[in-house]
Amino acid sequence: MTLYTIRRSWKSVLGTILVACLLPLAPVLAQDGGDRAEQMAQLKEMAPAKGYVNAHKDVEQPFGLLGGPITATIRQQSGGVFVALPDQRELDPRVFGTPQMPRALAGTPGVNGVPLMARAAENGAFTVMSQPSPFGDAFVAMGNGRLQLDAVDATATDAARSDDEVSMMASWEDEGGNTYEVRCCQMLATHGMEFPTFGGVVTNHILHGFTRIGTALMPSEYTYVAFWGMGEVRKNGDVIDRPRLVHGMLTEYVRKQDYKLAFDEEVTPTRRHFHLMVAPFMPVPEEGTFEQNPVTTGFTLPNGMELPFWHVMFENLEIEASRGAE
Amino acid sequence: MSYKTIVLAAIAACGVLALFTSAADPSLPEAAVDADLGSAPDAVVGMTNTLKFEPDTVEVTSGETVEWRNTSLFVHTVTADPDEATLEESVRLPDGAEAFDSGTIEPEGVFRHTFTTPGVYRYFCIPHEGVRMYGTVIVGD
């Protein structure tokens, strides 16, 4: 490992979650910073899907989806959206284990696993994230939500190239009349970094939670269609951040009463909603990992700080899909 | 922006969450009352940004009318139709009562229903059945 890599990793450690220096409960961490950096690099390298991604990322002629491509269109033409705010996610023991037998530790913290030093002790147990993340119970309602997603899932696996396609435009308004917009994708993530992306679009698959495909902080959720790609963030029509890693997914309903984020056993499989994520991370392709990189959202919280991500839910949906058509 | 700033922002953001999530919903807007609906309703229920029917329970007598006002930014429904429910607990109808469904109620929209069969009705909002957006109407003789 080069010094450059070590420095970069440590920067990423700090950038990912400011926990190592704040919490006394990090048994996986040694006492000096060098060891911390090396251990964080190991955590990232140990992301469970790394081997899969490495085996597929250079494939030039991947197989197509069994049975032919699936085309999906999702729209929201009226109604509001739920915008997630930073919050400390409670940790589902089905996904993260118990204090006696913790799991889902490896990978870039928050992107994939959650190491012990990012878990807070509560009544003597690791039961909650030590720091706020985009995945919690807090939200704000915003109006005039619009969504248009046209996606084609043609390529089955991660690969160097893909026939998958995505065109997405999503927008919403704050109470001051400002319009926020996300567009995607100038480029699809044809393969993942720490977890698979299935050519950029995946259909009819379980993601998140125990699967470790995407953050484990979201519940394990059946996903009808999802995509990952590079897009852009706009405010009042002006591009304010580009390129950004954008992820969208139509899933079963993973919120419960008071819009709290569910544990695995609490999801409602018979209802669906669409999640849009502009992550406060950017891929580092040469390392096959991620580093902290806050999004310029243009949305100012009442304390004057800027929201560093977009995590937006659309729930007044029209859904169409067909199989075998190109 | 440094990450320290981001972390501080995130932590500070948590401090203001209550401003967003616990703020009282706006009072029912008079503009939501459609004059064409005729006489005043016997009970009024709001539909909120926090995915609640407020109040969640109202009492009327047979022949009286309840009005629902969508005071939120979201699209809601008032649905007491077992065929539209995906959870058994979402709907309760008294014996002999007819099912009803408002269809989509856009923000600032209004829906009325007149109850003629006494008993206890549990209804729900279709897009927010997952968060158990439920309400109850108790109809007396």
Interface residues (C-beta under 8 A of the other chain):
Chain A: L14 G15 L18 S78 G79 G80 L85 P86 D87 Q88 Q131 P132 D137 A138 F139 V140 A141 M142 G143 N144 Y253 R255 K256 Q257 D258 Y259 T268 T270 R271 H273 P280 Q292 P294 L301 P302 N303 M305 E306 L307 P308 E315 N316
Chain B: M1 Y3 K4 T5 I6 V7 L8 A9 A10 I11 A12 A13 C14 G15 V16 L17 L19 F20 T21 N49 T50 L51 S72 L73 F74 V75 T86 L87 T104 E106 P107 P127 H128 E129 G130 V131 R132
